[in-house]
Amino acid sequence: MSAHDRARRVLVVGSANVDFTVAVPRLPAVGETVTGGTLLVNHGGKGANQAVAARRLGAEVRFIACVGDDSSGRDIRAALAAEGIGVEGVGVTREAATGTALIVVDQAGRNQIAVAPGANWRLSLEHVRARADDFAWAQVVVCQLETSLETLAWTLEEARRRGVVTVLNPAPVRDGLPDIWRLVDYLTPNEGEAGRLTGTDVRDLRTAAAAAHALRTRGVGTAIVTLGAEGAMAGTAQGEIHARALPVSVVDTTAAGDAFNGALAATVGGGDTLESALRFANAAAGLACTRRGAQPSLPTRAEVDRLLGAQGRGG
């Protein structure tokens, strides 16, 4: 993958959280308490996860976000800097605590997540506008839906104005989304998100392709529906591409989608084919499922290369 050897300059605009993850025998029903779990506390947030994923996979990364004026915010900023991510764009607010996620994971790796956005919703348009040098530097801009929609729309518009490749992970899907679809080069919903955005019941490759087509009719350049163990279905101007998932032993699916998006950001627009980029992203997502937690689960470039090499040899 020759283009993977040329580091992409990736700017991530998004969320940063502290995650409290409890692993339990099974997910609780409504009103039920399931005991016997174990607790893991680490850093997460879709934006921060995607920034870390892209960095570990070889990209140069800068991050624009907002954390609280608290110990969690300081720890997050320090940890991102230790990864080699540019954190000058990570602002601090005294108006809200650092975002917090509560995650429950069962023995099959399935999860339930509740988030208190906190400082993430204080990421202001003025703060992002002040980071003009980051947009001038970037080759790829990545966004999610865990910050203000006003900031999201401006970010995509500014990236498009500068001719930068845009990746939008529309998660979590929210009401009141502005008409930003024409500004998105790569849209990456999972099955549920694609269903909510299009009204399609996404349950297999055929319905995923239909959802991708519906999203492209809104102006999206390439719509990629991620399908877990079924891989990913991409709808492009040239047709559909199904990239199969690589077999792994699933422990925790938390941040698998973030690994996929970080890998995609680290490769798109760099000379590789989309098929190659999707295979690389699927491998990164698969490896993220083999370890607990969000950022601790995100693989390195060497790990992804080993998995792809083993699959290529029929291992």
C-alpha positions as CSV (number, residue, x, y, z in Angstrom):
1,M,0.0,0.0,0.0
2,S,2.3,2.7,-1.2
3,A,0.2,5.6,-0.3
4,H,0.1,4.4,3.3
5,D,3.8,5.3,3.5
6,R,3.1,8.9,2.9
7,A,1.7,10.5,6.0
8,R,-1.6,12.3,5.5
9,R,-2.2,15.6,7.4
10,V,-5.5,15.0,9.3
11,L,-7.4,17.6,11.2
12,V,-10.1,16.2,13.6
13,V,-12.7,18.6,14.9
14,G,-14.8,16.9,17.5
15,S,-15.4,15.5,21.0
16,A,-13.2,14.3,23.9
17,N,-14.6,12.3,26.8
18,V,-13.6,10.3,29.9
19,D,-15.1,6.8,29.6
20,F,-16.3,4.6,32.4
21,T,-16.7,1.1,31.0
22,V,-18.3,-1.8,32.9
23,A,-17.9,-5.3,31.5
24,V,-20.9,-7.5,32.6
25,P,-22.1,-11.0,31.7
26,R,-25.1,-9.5,29.8
27,L,-26.6,-6.2,29.0
28,P,-29.3,-5.1,31.5
29,A,-32.9,-4.9,30.5
30,V,-34.9,-1.7,31.3
31,G,-35.0,-1.2,35.1
32,E,-32.7,-4.2,35.7
33,T,-29.4,-4.2,37.6
34,V,-26.7,-6.7,36.4
35,T,-23.9,-7.2,38.9
36,G,-20.5,-8.9,38.8
37,G,-18.9,-6.5,36.4
38,T,-15.5,-5.0,36.2
39,L,-14.7,-1.3,35.7
40,L,-12.3,0.3,33.2
41,V,-11.7,4.1,33.2
42,N,-10.0,5.6,30.2
43,H,-10.2,8.3,27.5
44,G,-12.7,8.4,24.7
45,G,-15.0,10.6,22.7
46,K,-15.5,10.0,19.0
47,G,-13.3,12.9,18.0
48,A,-10.4,12.1,20.3
49,N,-10.7,8.4,19.4
50,Q,-10.5,9.1,15.7
51,A,-7.6,11.4,16.2
52,V,-5.7,8.7,18.1
53,A,-6.6,6.1,15.6
54,A,-5.3,8.2,12.7
55,R,-2.1,9.0,14.5
56,R,-1.3,5.4,15.5
57,L,-1.9,4.5,11.8
58,G,0.7,6.9,10.6
59,A,-1.0,10.2,9.9
60,E,0.1,13.6,11.2
61,V,-2.8,14.8,13.3
62,R,-4.1,18.0,14.9
63,F,-7.2,18.1,17.1
64,I,-9.7,20.9,17.7
65,A,-12.0,20.3,20.7
66,C,-13.1,21.6,24.1
67,V,-12.6,20.1,27.5
68,G,-13.5,21.2,31.0
69,D,-11.2,23.0,33.4
70,D,-10.8,19.9,35.5
71,S,-8.4,17.0,36.0
72,S,-10.1,14.9,33.3
73,G,-9.6,17.6,30.7
74,R,-6.0,18.1,31.7
75,D,-5.3,14.3,31.5
76,I,-7.0,14.0,28.1
77,R,-5.0,16.9,26.7
78,A,-1.7,15.4,28.1
79,A,-2.5,11.9,26.8
80,L,-3.2,13.2,23.3
81,A,0.0,15.2,23.2
82,A,1.9,12.1,24.3
83,E,0.4,10.3,21.2
84,G,2.1,13.0,19.1
85,I,-1.2,14.8,18.3
86,G,-1.2,18.6,18.0
87,V,-3.4,19.8,20.9
88,E,-3.0,23.6,20.5
89,G,-6.6,23.6,19.3
90,V,-8.0,21.9,22.4
91,G,-9.7,24.7,24.3
92,V,-10.7,24.7,28.0
93,T,-14.0,26.0,29.4
94,R,-15.1,26.7,33.0
95,E,-18.8,26.5,32.0
96,A,-19.0,22.7,31.8
97,A,-17.2,19.6,32.9
98,T,-15.3,17.4,30.5
99,G,-17.6,15.1,28.5
100,T,-18.3,11.8,30.2
101,A,-19.5,8.5,28.7
102,L,-21.0,5.5,30.6
103,I,-20.5,2.3,28.7
104,V,-21.8,-1.2,29.5
105,V,-20.3,-4.1,27.5
106,D,-21.5,-7.8,27.5
107,Q,-19.5,-11.0,27.0
108,A,-20.2,-10.8,23.2
109,G,-18.6,-7.4,23.0
110,R,-22.0,-5.6,22.4
111,N,-22.4,-2.3,24.2
112,Q,-24.8,0.4,25.5
113,I,-23.5,3.9,25.8
114,A,-24.9,7.0,27.5
115,V,-23.0,10.4,27.1
116,A,-23.1,13.6,29.1
117,P,-21.6,16.0,26.4
118,G,-20.5,18.6,28.9
119,A,-17.6,20.7,27.4
120,N,-18.0,19.2,24.0
121,W,-21.1,21.4,23.4
122,R,-19.0,24.4,24.3
123,L,-16.8,24.0,21.3
124,S,-17.7,27.4,19.8
125,L,-17.7,28.6,16.3
126,E,-15.3,31.4,17.3
127,H,-12.8,29.0,18.6
128,V,-12.8,26.9,15.5
129,R,-12.6,29.9,13.2
130,A,-9.5,31.0,15.1
131,R,-7.8,27.8,14.0
132,A,-7.4,28.9,10.4
133,D,-3.8,27.7,10.2
134,D,-5.0,24.2,11.0
135,F,-7.4,24.2,8.1
136,A,-4.6,25.5,5.8
137,W,-2.3,22.7,7.0
138,A,-4.8,19.8,6.6
139,Q,-5.3,17.4,3.7
140,V,-8.3,15.7,5.4
141,V,-10.8,17.1,7.9
142,V,-12.8,14.7,10.1
143,C,-16.0,15.5,12.0
144,Q,-18.7,13.7,14.0
145,L,-22.0,14.8,15.6
146,E,-20.9,15.2,19.2
147,T,-20.3,19.0,19.0
148,S,-22.6,21.9,18.0
149,L,-24.2,21.7,14.6
150,E,-23.3,25.3,13.9
151,T,-19.6,24.5,14.4
152,L,-20.0,21.3,12.3
153,A,-21.5,23.2,9.3
154,W,-18.9,25.9,9.4
155,T,-16.1,23.3,9.6
156,L,-17.3,21.4,6.6
157,E,-17.8,24.6,4.6
158,E,-14.3,25.9,5.4
159,A,-12.8,22.6,4.5
160,R,-14.6,22.5,1.2
161,R,-13.6,26.2,0.5
162,R,-10.0,25.2,0.9
163,G,-10.3,22.0,-1.2
164,V,-9.7,19.7,1.7
165,V,-11.1,16.1,1.8
166,T,-13.9,15.8,4.3
167,V,-15.0,12.8,6.3
168,L,-18.2,12.9,8.4
169,N,-19.0,10.2,10.8
170,P,-22.7,11.0,11.5
171,A,-22.8,9.7,15.0
172,P,-24.8,9.9,17.1
173,V,-27.6,10.9,14.7
174,R,-29.3,14.0,15.9
175,D,-32.4,15.9,15.1
176,G,-32.1,19.3,13.3
177,L,-29.1,18.4,11.1
178,P,-28.4,21.2,8.6
179,D,-28.2,20.5,4.9
180,I,-24.4,19.8,4.9
181,W,-24.5,16.7,2.6
182,R,-22.9,18.4,-0.5
183,L,-19.9,19.3,1.7
184,V,-19.2,15.7,2.6
185,D,-16.7,13.6,0.5
186,Y,-17.0,10.5,2.7
187,L,-20.0,9.8,5.0
188,T,-19.6,6.8,7.3
189,P,-22.8,5.8,9.1
190,N,-23.2,2.3,10.7
191,E,-26.4,0.3,10.0
192,G,-28.5,2.1,12.6
193,E,-27.3,5.5,11.6
194,A,-27.9,4.9,7.9
195,G,-31.4,3.7,8.7
196,R,-32.2,6.8,10.7
197,L,-30.8,9.1,8.1
198,T,-32.7,7.5,5.2
199,G,-35.7,5.7,6.6
200,T,-34.3,2.4,5.3
201,D,-34.3,-0.8,7.4
202,V,-30.6,-1.7,6.9
203,R,-30.2,-5.4,7.6
204,D,-28.0,-6.8,4.8
205,L,-25.8,-5.9,1.9
206,R,-28.7,-5.0,-0.4
207,T,-30.4,-2.6,2.0
208,A,-27.0,-1.1,2.9
209,A,-26.4,-0.4,-0.8
210,A,-29.9,1.2,-1.0
211,A,-29.1,3.4,2.0
212,A,-25.8,4.4,0.5
213,H,-27.5,5.3,-2.8
214,A,-30.1,7.4,-0.9
215,L,-27.4,9.3,0.9
216,R,-25.5,10.0,-2.4
217,T,-28.7,11.5,-3.9
218,R,-28.5,14.1,-1.2
219,G,-25.1,15.2,-2.5
220,V,-22.6,13.0,-0.5
221,G,-19.6,12.1,-2.5
222,T,-19.1,8.5,-1.2
223,A,-21.4,6.9,1.4
224,I,-19.9,4.1,3.4
225,V,-22.2,2.0,5.5
226,T,-20.2,0.0,8.1
227,L,-21.8,-3.3,8.9
228,G,-19.7,-4.9,11.7
229,A,-18.9,-8.5,10.9
230,E,-20.2,-8.0,7.4
231,G,-17.6,-5.3,6.6
232,A,-18.5,-2.1,4.8
233,M,-20.7,-1.2,1.8
234,A,-19.6,1.9,-0.1
235,G,-21.8,3.7,-2.6
236,T,-19.7,5.7,-5.1
237,A,-20.3,7.5,-8.4
238,Q,-18.9,4.4,-10.1
239,G,-21.0,1.9,-8.3
240,E,-21.0,-0.2,-5.1
241,I,-18.0,-1.7,-3.3
242,H,-18.4,-4.4,-0.6
243,A,-15.3,-4.7,1.6
244,R,-15.4,-7.8,3.7
245,A,-14.5,-7.7,7.4
246,L,-11.5,-9.7,8.6
247,P,-12.2,-12.4,11.1
248,V,-11.2,-11.6,14.7
249,S,-12.1,-12.7,18.2
250,V,-14.5,-10.0,19.5
251,V,-14.0,-8.8,23.1
252,D,-15.4,-5.2,23.0
253,T,-16.8,-3.3,20.0
254,T,-16.4,0.1,21.6
255,A,-14.4,2.4,19.3
256,A,-14.4,0.0,16.3
257,G,-16.2,2.6,14.3
258,D,-13.7,5.2,15.4
259,A,-10.8,3.0,14.3
260,F,-12.5,2.6,10.9
261,N,-12.8,6.4,10.5
262,G,-9.3,7.1,11.7
263,A,-7.9,4.6,9.3
264,L,-10.0,6.0,6.4
265,A,-8.8,9.5,7.2
266,A,-5.2,8.3,7.2
267,T,-5.5,6.8,3.7
268,V,-8.2,8.6,1.6
269,G,-7.0,10.9,-1.1
270,G,-3.5,9.7,-0.9
271,G,-3.3,7.6,-4.0
272,D,-4.7,4.3,-2.8
273,T,-7.9,2.8,-4.3
274,L,-11.0,3.0,-2.2
275,E,-11.0,-0.8,-2.1
276,S,-7.5,-0.7,-0.5
277,A,-8.5,2.0,2.0
278,L,-11.6,0.1,3.0
279,R,-9.7,-3.1,3.6
280,F,-7.2,-1.2,5.7
281,A,-10.0,0.5,7.7
282,N,-11.8,-2.9,8.2
283,A,-8.6,-4.4,9.6
284,A,-8.1,-1.5,12.0
285,A,-11.8,-1.8,13.2
286,G,-11.4,-5.5,13.6
287,L,-8.3,-5.2,15.8
288,A,-10.1,-2.6,17.9
289,C,-12.7,-5.2,18.8
290,T,-10.1,-7.6,20.2
291,R,-9.3,-5.4,23.2
292,R,-11.3,-3.6,25.9
293,G,-11.9,0.1,26.1
294,A,-11.8,2.9,23.5
295,Q,-8.4,4.4,23.0
296,P,-6.5,1.5,24.5
297,S,-8.0,-0.8,21.9
298,L,-6.9,1.3,18.9
299,P,-4.2,-0.5,16.8
300,T,-0.9,0.7,15.5
301,R,0.1,0.7,11.8
302,A,2.4,-2.3,12.4
303,E,-0.5,-4.3,13.9
304,V,-2.8,-3.6,11.0
305,D,0.0,-4.5,8.5
306,R,0.5,-7.8,10.3
307,L,-3.1,-8.7,10.2
308,L,-3.4,-7.8,6.5
309,G,-0.2,-9.8,5.8
310,A,-1.5,-12.8,7.6
311,Q,-4.8,-12.6,5.7
312,G,-2.9,-12.2,2.4
313,R,-1.0,-15.5,3.2
314,G,-4.3,-17.2,4.0
315,G,-3.5,-17.1,7.7
